[in-house]
Amino acid sequence: MRLRWFSMPLFVGFMLFLCVVLLAVNFFELNWIQYEHNKFHHGQEPYARPPTPPSPLSSQRHAEAAKRPSYIVLAKNADAGHLVHVFDVFNVYGYTRRPFDKKVEWDVIWAHEYPFKVYADQIMFSDLKPHQKVNHFPGVGFITNKIDLATSNIKYVPPAFHMPKEKSKFFTFAKRYPHKLFVQKQNNHRGIKIKSIKELDFNSNGTFIQEYIDNPLLIDGHKFDIGVYTIITSIDPLRVYIYNGDILFRFCMEKYHPFDPDNIDKYVIGDNYLPTWNVPSLKKYYVDQGASMKVSVESHLKAQGRDATKIWDQLEDAIRVVCLEKESMIRNLMRNYKSKTNFFEMARFDFVVDNDLKVYIMEVNMSPNLSSAHYPQNRLLYEQVLFNLFAIVGLTHFERKGDSMAVSTKNIVAYPEKCARLNCDLCDSEDCLLCKPCMDRDTKVQFTNAYREYIDRHDCKRVFPPKFNPNFLNNSEDLSSYSPKTRLMYKWFKGKCIADTEWC
């Protein structure tokens, strides 16, 4: 009994000591895991390093992280919070964030600003490795530069005049339409206000004067704009998609009528806009029924006897028209880059709609806001946009060796019967280039990429090449304005549609 009484305290003491040791080990292990997370996922060094060296388990994690695909961020104040959803989606797909250094190996560059001038001395964008991806196209400014877009004389863009060089053209236009209102804008899109002709500054460089759409479509008395997230996966050949899961609607804070040009909250959408869930006529769809913004607006207009599909069709056509108009300029600039498949673009086209359901392009944002800090309800929209973007541009394909299992030659064949009839011994006709014996390496790569986009498109909708009507596939279109590669891609998609209407 005495021995048993003596050994019990020893046993209890030993167990307490063991618990303390295990707690200490767990504490240091959790500390190191947090350090690793901050360093590799957020690019931040903690204020103080962990007090002990990493355990063997942590070293293993470090080695595994080094093998994972990686990305670097080119942005001012990248960790301020505006890119948090971008980081989250990279993490979901197993990427490791690396600090920016020209010696660091990377798979993806996510640049918040246009990177090709600022970082040209640090990154050889003209000589990228085949697997590397950059989230902007060289020359995309031809689309996103507000002055260039507004003064391009493109359908869907309200007439605009570059100051001061187009001053005389503006006066001619204003004289012809004396009742029109105008706004003067800068590239940074700040300080927009309707002004009388006497108030306009015709000598201000870097500005343009644009017609104001004075009969906007209103919902519950509020003017709104529409943001369509657009993905360009290729230039020459051109391939363009939109995120079809939803559209961003932003409403002016104050009702449009009675109209007051001095009160910009009636007609300019700012950062503190009225969100969809606070618009009474849309709340019953968006909040109560859980519908998307697009479906909520469509349901509201349908209840009023109006057909919202007229708006959606114009949105797609407007995006297509702009991209086709600017493609040649971007293509010419990209001749300085060895590979054309390293780049992709996700922009947001912003529109307004007038009371006749006519659509107008206001601007195209190169790096659209994807932060839900101001409106947490938008988090799902931004994450789904990014999820679809990552899929369709191939950021989810880590092992490129497996490409042949996903896409083989039989998948990219489009006109087997026609090709069998054609005499393509010399491969001297454009139609022959669609046939396997005449396809060069670049054409095969482009068709393979287009096929992968088709199977990985998720909730994205193809805008160009446009959808085809299965009942009119034999009609011949005028494709003379397209580049040879874009024309070939158009014909390839049409051939896939002929074989399978799912491709139409």
C-alpha positions as CSV (number, residue, x, y, z in Angstrom):
1,M,0.0,0.0,0.0
2,R,2.9,2.4,0.8
3,L,4.5,1.8,-2.6
4,R,1.3,2.3,-4.4
5,W,0.6,5.6,-2.5
6,F,4.1,6.8,-3.4
7,S,4.0,6.0,-7.2
8,M,0.6,7.7,-7.8
9,P,1.9,11.2,-7.4
10,L,4.9,10.4,-9.6
11,F,2.6,9.1,-12.3
12,V,0.4,12.2,-12.1
13,G,3.4,14.5,-12.2
14,F,4.9,12.6,-15.2
15,M,1.6,13.0,-17.0
16,L,1.4,16.7,-16.3
17,F,5.0,17.2,-17.5
18,L,4.1,15.3,-20.7
19,C,1.1,17.5,-21.3
20,V,3.2,20.7,-20.8
21,V,5.7,19.4,-23.4
22,L,3.0,18.5,-25.9
23,L,1.4,21.9,-25.5
24,A,4.7,23.7,-26.0
25,V,5.4,21.6,-29.2
26,N,1.9,22.4,-30.5
27,F,2.3,26.1,-29.7
28,F,5.6,26.4,-31.6
29,E,4.2,24.3,-34.5
30,L,1.1,26.6,-34.8
31,N,3.4,29.6,-34.6
32,W,5.5,28.3,-37.5
33,I,2.4,27.4,-39.6
34,Q,1.1,31.0,-39.2
35,Y,4.6,32.3,-40.2
36,E,4.6,30.1,-43.3
37,H,1.0,31.2,-44.2
38,N,1.9,34.9,-43.9
39,K,5.1,34.6,-45.8
40,F,4.0,32.6,-48.8
41,H,0.3,33.5,-49.1
42,H,0.4,37.2,-48.3
43,G,4.0,38.0,-49.0
44,Q,4.4,39.5,-45.5
45,E,7.1,38.8,-42.9
46,P,5.8,38.7,-39.4
47,Y,7.1,41.3,-36.9
48,A,9.2,38.6,-35.3
49,R,10.3,35.2,-36.5
50,P,9.2,32.2,-34.5
51,P,11.4,31.7,-31.5
52,T,12.4,28.2,-32.5
53,P,13.6,26.5,-35.7
54,P,10.9,24.8,-37.7
55,S,10.1,21.2,-36.9
56,P,10.8,18.5,-39.5
57,L,7.1,18.6,-40.3
58,S,7.3,22.3,-41.1
59,S,10.4,21.8,-43.2
60,Q,8.4,19.3,-45.3
61,R,5.6,21.8,-45.7
62,H,8.2,24.4,-46.9
63,A,9.5,22.0,-49.5
64,E,6.0,21.1,-50.7
65,A,5.2,24.9,-51.0
66,A,8.3,25.4,-53.2
67,K,6.9,22.8,-55.7
68,R,3.5,24.4,-55.9
69,P,2.6,26.9,-58.7
70,S,3.5,30.4,-57.8
71,Y,2.4,33.9,-58.6
72,I,3.7,37.4,-58.0
73,V,1.7,40.6,-57.6
74,L,2.6,43.9,-59.3
75,A,0.6,46.6,-57.5
76,K,0.9,49.6,-55.3
77,N,-0.2,48.7,-51.7
78,A,-1.0,45.1,-52.8
79,D,-1.9,44.1,-49.3
80,A,-4.2,47.0,-48.6
81,G,-7.2,44.7,-49.0
82,H,-8.4,45.4,-52.6
83,L,-6.9,42.1,-53.9
84,V,-8.0,39.8,-51.0
85,H,-10.4,37.8,-53.2
86,V,-7.7,37.4,-55.9
87,F,-5.4,36.0,-53.2
88,D,-8.2,33.7,-51.9
89,V,-8.8,32.2,-55.3
90,F,-5.1,31.7,-55.9
91,N,-4.9,29.9,-52.5
92,V,-7.9,27.7,-53.4
93,Y,-6.0,26.5,-56.5
94,G,-2.9,25.8,-54.5
95,Y,-0.7,28.7,-55.6
96,T,2.1,30.1,-53.5
97,R,2.6,33.9,-53.5
98,R,6.3,34.9,-54.1
99,P,7.8,38.3,-53.3
100,F,8.5,40.3,-56.4
101,D,12.1,39.9,-57.6
102,K,13.4,39.5,-61.1
103,K,15.3,36.4,-60.0
104,V,12.2,34.7,-58.5
105,E,10.5,31.9,-60.6
106,W,6.8,32.4,-61.2
107,D,3.9,31.0,-63.1
108,V,1.5,33.9,-63.0
109,I,1.8,37.6,-62.8
110,W,-1.2,39.5,-61.4
111,A,-0.7,43.2,-62.2
112,H,-3.2,45.7,-60.9
113,E,-1.7,48.4,-63.2
114,Y,-0.5,48.2,-66.7
115,P,2.9,46.4,-66.2
116,F,4.7,46.6,-69.6
117,K,6.3,50.0,-69.1
118,V,6.7,50.2,-65.3
119,Y,8.4,46.8,-65.0
120,A,9.9,46.4,-68.5
121,D,13.5,46.7,-67.1
122,Q,12.8,43.9,-64.5
123,I,10.7,41.4,-66.4
124,M,11.3,40.2,-70.0
125,F,7.6,40.2,-71.1
126,S,8.7,39.6,-74.7
127,D,10.5,36.3,-73.9
128,L,8.2,34.5,-71.5
129,K,8.2,30.7,-70.9
130,P,5.3,28.8,-72.5
131,H,3.6,28.1,-69.1
132,Q,3.8,31.7,-67.7
133,K,0.7,33.8,-67.7
134,V,0.2,37.6,-67.3
135,N,-3.2,39.1,-66.6
136,H,-3.0,41.9,-69.2
137,F,-2.4,42.1,-72.9
138,P,0.3,44.4,-74.3
139,G,-1.8,47.2,-75.9
140,V,-5.0,46.7,-74.0
141,G,-5.0,50.4,-73.3
142,F,-6.4,50.8,-76.8
143,I,-9.6,49.5,-75.2
144,T,-9.4,50.7,-71.7
145,N,-8.0,54.2,-72.3
146,K,-11.1,56.4,-71.8
147,I,-10.1,59.1,-74.3
148,D,-9.2,56.6,-77.0
149,L,-12.4,54.6,-76.5
150,A,-14.7,57.7,-76.3
151,T,-13.3,59.4,-79.4
152,S,-13.1,56.2,-81.6
153,N,-16.4,56.9,-83.4
154,I,-17.6,53.3,-82.5
155,K,-21.1,52.2,-82.4
156,Y,-22.6,52.2,-78.9
157,V,-20.2,54.9,-77.7
158,P,-21.8,58.4,-77.3
159,P,-20.2,61.0,-79.6
160,A,-17.1,62.5,-77.9
161,F,-14.5,65.1,-78.9
162,H,-10.8,65.2,-77.8
163,M,-9.8,68.6,-76.5
164,P,-8.4,70.8,-77.7
165,K,-7.7,69.3,-81.1
166,E,-11.3,68.5,-81.9
167,K,-12.7,71.8,-80.7
168,S,-14.1,72.7,-84.2
169,K,-15.8,69.3,-84.6
170,F,-17.5,69.7,-81.3
171,F,-18.9,73.2,-82.2
172,T,-20.3,71.8,-85.4
173,F,-22.0,68.9,-83.5
174,A,-23.3,71.2,-80.8
175,K,-24.8,73.6,-83.4
176,R,-26.5,70.7,-85.1
177,Y,-28.0,69.4,-81.8
178,P,-28.6,72.6,-79.7
179,H,-30.7,70.8,-77.0
180,K,-28.1,68.1,-76.1
181,L,-26.2,68.1,-72.8
182,F,-22.5,67.4,-72.4
183,V,-20.0,66.2,-69.8
184,Q,-16.3,66.8,-69.8
185,K,-14.2,63.9,-68.6
186,Q,-10.6,63.0,-68.0
187,N,-8.8,59.6,-68.2
188,N,-9.2,59.1,-64.5
189,H,-12.9,59.5,-64.8
190,R,-13.1,62.0,-61.9
191,G,-15.0,65.2,-61.5
192,I,-17.8,64.4,-64.0
193,K,-20.5,67.0,-64.1
194,I,-23.0,68.3,-66.7
195,K,-21.9,71.7,-67.9
196,S,-23.3,74.3,-70.2
197,I,-21.2,75.1,-73.3
198,K,-20.1,78.3,-71.5
199,E,-18.6,76.2,-68.6
200,L,-16.7,73.7,-70.8
201,D,-12.9,74.1,-71.0
202,F,-11.9,73.7,-74.7
203,N,-8.2,74.1,-74.0
204,S,-7.7,71.5,-71.4
205,N,-5.3,68.8,-72.6
206,G,-6.1,65.2,-71.7
207,T,-9.9,65.7,-71.6
208,F,-12.8,65.0,-73.8
209,I,-16.3,66.4,-74.1
210,Q,-19.0,63.7,-74.5
211,E,-22.7,63.8,-75.2
212,Y,-24.8,63.1,-72.0
213,I,-27.5,60.5,-72.3
214,D,-30.4,62.5,-70.9
215,N,-33.2,60.0,-71.0
216,P,-31.9,57.1,-68.9
217,L,-33.9,54.0,-68.0
218,L,-34.9,54.3,-64.3
219,I,-35.8,51.8,-61.7
220,D,-37.7,53.2,-58.7
221,G,-36.7,56.6,-60.0
222,H,-33.0,55.8,-59.9
223,K,-30.5,55.9,-62.8
224,F,-28.1,53.0,-62.9
225,D,-25.1,51.6,-64.8
226,I,-24.3,48.0,-65.7
227,G,-20.9,46.3,-65.4
228,V,-20.2,43.3,-67.5
229,Y,-17.1,41.2,-66.6
230,T,-15.4,40.4,-69.9
231,I,-12.5,37.9,-70.5
232,I,-10.3,38.1,-73.5
233,T,-8.4,34.9,-73.9
234,S,-6.6,35.5,-77.2
235,I,-5.7,38.3,-79.6
236,D,-5.2,37.2,-83.2
237,P,-7.1,35.0,-83.3
238,L,-9.6,36.9,-81.2
239,R,-11.6,35.0,-78.6
240,V,-13.8,36.9,-76.1
241,Y,-16.1,35.7,-73.3
242,I,-18.3,37.3,-70.7
243,Y,-19.1,36.1,-67.2
244,N,-22.7,35.0,-67.6
245,G,-23.5,34.2,-64.0
246,D,-24.4,37.8,-63.1
247,I,-24.0,41.4,-64.0
248,L,-23.1,44.2,-61.6
249,F,-25.8,46.9,-61.2
250,R,-25.1,50.1,-59.4
251,F,-27.7,52.8,-58.8
252,C,-27.4,56.5,-58.1
253,M,-27.9,57.5,-54.5
254,E,-30.7,60.0,-55.3
255,K,-33.7,59.8,-57.6
256,Y,-33.2,61.3,-61.1
257,H,-36.3,63.5,-61.0
258,P,-36.6,66.4,-60.4
259,F,-33.4,66.7,-62.4
260,D,-30.7,69.0,-61.1
261,P,-27.4,69.1,-63.1
262,D,-25.7,70.6,-60.0
263,N,-26.5,67.5,-58.0
264,I,-24.2,64.8,-59.3
265,D,-25.7,62.1,-57.0
266,K,-28.7,62.1,-59.4
267,Y,-26.7,61.0,-62.5
268,V,-23.2,60.0,-61.6
269,I,-22.5,56.6,-59.9
270,G,-19.8,56.9,-57.3
271,D,-18.1,54.6,-54.8
272,N,-21.1,54.9,-52.4
273,Y,-23.7,53.8,-54.9
274,L,-27.2,52.4,-54.1
275,P,-26.9,48.6,-54.2
276,T,-29.4,46.3,-55.8
277,W,-30.6,44.9,-52.5
278,N,-31.7,48.4,-51.4
279,V,-33.8,49.1,-54.5
280,P,-37.4,48.3,-53.4
281,S,-38.7,46.9,-56.7
282,L,-35.6,44.6,-56.9
283,K,-35.4,43.5,-53.3
284,K,-38.3,41.0,-53.7
285,Y,-36.3,39.2,-56.3
286,Y,-32.7,39.6,-55.2
287,V,-33.2,39.3,-51.4
288,D,-36.5,37.4,-50.9
289,Q,-36.0,34.9,-53.8
290,G,-32.2,34.8,-54.0
291,A,-32.1,35.8,-57.7
292,S,-29.1,37.3,-59.3
293,M,-28.9,41.0,-60.1
294,K,-29.4,40.3,-63.8
295,V,-32.5,38.1,-63.2
296,S,-33.9,40.6,-60.7
297,V,-33.7,43.5,-63.2
298,E,-35.0,41.2,-65.9
299,S,-38.0,40.1,-63.8
300,H,-38.8,43.7,-62.9
301,L,-38.8,44.9,-66.5
302,K,-40.9,41.9,-67.6
303,A,-43.5,42.8,-64.9
304,Q,-43.6,46.2,-66.7
305,G,-44.1,44.6,-70.1
306,R,-40.5,45.3,-71.2
307,D,-38.1,42.8,-72.8
308,A,-34.8,42.9,-71.1
309,T,-33.2,40.5,-73.7
310,K,-32.9,43.6,-75.9
311,I,-30.5,44.9,-73.4
312,W,-28.5,41.7,-73.0
313,D,-28.1,41.2,-76.8
314,Q,-26.8,44.8,-77.2
315,L,-24.3,44.4,-74.3
316,E,-22.8,41.4,-76.0
317,D,-22.7,43.0,-79.4
318,A,-21.2,46.2,-78.0
319,I,-18.3,44.2,-76.4
320,R,-17.8,42.3,-79.7
321,V,-17.7,45.5,-81.7
322,V,-15.2,47.2,-79.4
323,C,-12.8,44.2,-79.3
324,L,-12.9,43.8,-83.1
325,E,-12.3,47.5,-83.7
326,K,-9.3,47.5,-81.4
327,E,-7.8,44.1,-82.2
328,S,-5.6,45.2,-85.1
329,M,-4.0,47.9,-82.9
330,I,-3.2,45.4,-80.1
331,R,-2.1,42.8,-82.7
332,N,0.4,45.3,-84.2
333,L,1.9,46.0,-80.7
334,M,2.1,42.3,-79.9
335,R,4.4,41.6,-82.8
336,N,7.2,42.6,-80.4
337,Y,6.4,39.6,-78.2
338,K,7.6,36.1,-79.1
339,S,4.6,34.2,-77.7
340,K,1.0,35.4,-78.0
341,T,-0.5,32.8,-75.7
342,N,1.0,34.1,-72.4
343,F,-1.5,36.9,-71.9
344,F,-5.2,37.2,-70.9
345,E,-7.5,40.0,-69.8
346,M,-10.4,40.4,-67.5
347,A,-12.0,43.9,-67.8
348,R,-15.3,45.3,-66.9
349,F,-17.4,47.1,-69.6
350,D,-19.7,49.7,-68.0
351,F,-22.9,50.7,-69.8
352,V,-25.9,52.9,-69.3
353,V,-29.3,52.2,-70.9
354,D,-31.8,54.8,-72.1
355,N,-35.6,54.6,-71.7
356,D,-35.8,53.1,-75.2
357,L,-33.6,50.2,-74.0
358,K,-30.7,51.4,-76.1
359,V,-27.3,50.6,-74.7
360,Y,-24.3,52.9,-74.5
361,I,-20.7,52.1,-73.4
362,M,-19.4,54.5,-70.8
363,E,-15.9,53.1,-70.2
364,V,-13.9,49.9,-69.9
365,N,-12.0,49.2,-66.7
366,M,-8.7,47.4,-67.1
367,S,-8.4,46.3,-63.4
368,P,-12.0,46.5,-62.1
369,N,-12.8,46.8,-58.5
370,L,-13.0,43.3,-56.9
371,S,-13.1,44.3,-53.3
372,S,-16.2,43.6,-51.2
373,A,-14.9,45.7,-48.3
374,H,-17.6,48.4,-48.9
375,Y,-20.4,46.0,-49.9
376,P,-19.8,42.5,-48.4
377,Q,-22.8,41.2,-50.3
378,N,-20.7,41.5,-53.5
379,R,-18.1,38.9,-52.3
380,L,-19.8,36.0,-54.0
381,L,-20.0,37.8,-57.3
382,Y,-16.3,38.7,-57.3
383,E,-15.2,35.2,-56.2
384,Q,-17.3,33.6,-58.9
385,V,-15.9,35.9,-61.6
386,L,-12.4,35.0,-60.5
387,F,-13.2,31.3,-60.3
388,N,-14.5,31.3,-63.8
389,L,-11.6,33.4,-65.0
390,F,-9.0,31.1,-63.6
391,A,-10.7,28.1,-65.2
392,I,-11.2,29.4,-68.7
393,V,-7.7,30.9,-69.1
394,G,-6.0,27.7,-67.8
395,L,-4.7,28.8,-64.4
396,T,-6.1,25.6,-63.0
397,H,-3.9,23.4,-65.2
398,F,-0.7,22.8,-63.3
399,E,0.5,19.7,-65.1
400,R,0.9,20.7,-68.8
401,K,2.1,17.1,-69.6
402,G,-1.5,16.0,-69.2
403,D,-2.8,18.2,-72.1
404,S,-3.0,15.3,-74.6
405,M,-5.4,13.5,-72.2
406,A,-7.7,16.5,-72.2
407,V,-7.4,17.5,-75.9
408,S,-6.1,15.4,-78.7
409,T,-6.1,15.9,-82.5
410,K,-9.5,14.3,-82.9
411,N,-11.0,17.0,-80.7
412,I,-9.7,19.9,-82.9
413,V,-10.8,18.5,-86.2
414,A,-13.7,20.6,-87.5
415,Y,-14.4,19.7,-91.1
416,P,-13.5,16.1,-91.7
417,E,-15.8,15.5,-94.7
418,K,-15.0,18.7,-96.4
419,C,-11.3,18.3,-95.8
420,A,-11.5,14.8,-97.3
421,R,-13.0,16.3,-100.5
422,L,-10.6,19.2,-100.8
423,N,-7.3,18.9,-102.8
424,C,-5.0,20.2,-100.1
425,D,-1.7,18.8,-101.3
426,L,-0.2,22.3,-101.5
427,C,-2.1,23.7,-98.5
428,D,-2.5,26.8,-100.6
429,S,-6.1,27.7,-99.6
430,E,-7.4,29.1,-96.3
431,D,-10.0,26.3,-96.0
432,C,-7.1,23.8,-96.3
433,L,-5.5,25.3,-93.2
434,L,-8.5,23.9,-91.2
435,C,-7.5,20.4,-92.2
436,K,-5.1,18.3,-90.2
437,P,-2.4,17.8,-92.9
438,C,-2.1,21.6,-93.3
439,M,-2.3,22.8,-89.7
440,D,0.9,24.4,-88.6
441,R,2.0,24.2,-84.9
442,D,0.6,27.6,-84.0
443,T,-2.8,26.8,-85.5
444,K,-2.9,23.5,-83.5
445,V,-2.1,25.4,-80.3
446,Q,-4.8,27.9,-80.9
447,F,-7.4,25.3,-81.7
448,T,-6.3,23.3,-78.7
449,N,-6.6,26.4,-76.4
450,A,-10.1,27.2,-77.9
451,Y,-11.2,23.6,-77.2
452,R,-9.9,23.8,-73.6
453,E,-11.8,27.0,-73.1
454,Y,-14.9,25.4,-74.3
455,I,-14.7,22.5,-71.8
456,D,-13.5,24.8,-69.0
457,R,-15.8,27.8,-69.6
458,H,-18.1,27.0,-66.7
459,D,-20.5,30.0,-66.4
460,C,-18.7,32.0,-69.2
461,K,-20.4,32.8,-72.5
462,R,-18.6,33.2,-75.8
463,V,-19.0,36.6,-77.3
464,F,-16.5,36.3,-80.2
465,P,-16.6,34.3,-82.3
466,P,-20.3,35.0,-82.0
467,K,-23.0,32.4,-81.4
468,F,-24.3,30.8,-84.6
469,N,-27.9,30.1,-85.6
470,P,-28.0,26.3,-86.4
471,N,-30.7,27.0,-89.0
472,F,-28.5,29.3,-91.0
473,L,-25.1,27.7,-90.9
474,N,-24.8,27.5,-94.7
475,N,-25.0,31.3,-95.1
476,S,-21.8,33.0,-96.1
477,E,-20.6,35.9,-94.0
478,D,-18.4,38.8,-94.9
479,L,-15.2,38.1,-92.9
480,S,-12.9,40.3,-95.0
481,S,-12.4,42.7,-92.1
482,Y,-11.0,40.0,-89.8
483,S,-7.3,39.1,-89.7
484,P,-6.4,35.7,-91.4
485,K,-6.0,34.0,-88.0
486,T,-9.3,35.4,-86.6
487,R,-11.1,34.5,-89.8
488,L,-9.7,30.9,-89.5
489,M,-10.8,30.7,-85.8
490,Y,-14.3,31.9,-86.8
491,K,-14.6,29.2,-89.4
492,W,-13.3,26.6,-86.9
493,F,-16.0,27.5,-84.4
494,K,-18.6,27.3,-87.1
495,G,-17.4,23.9,-88.2
496,K,-17.7,22.7,-84.6
497,C,-21.2,24.1,-84.5
498,I,-22.1,22.2,-87.7
499,A,-21.0,19.0,-86.1
500,D,-22.5,19.7,-82.7
501,T,-25.1,22.4,-82.0
502,E,-23.8,22.7,-78.4
503,W,-20.9,24.7,-79.9
504,C,-23.2,27.2,-81.6
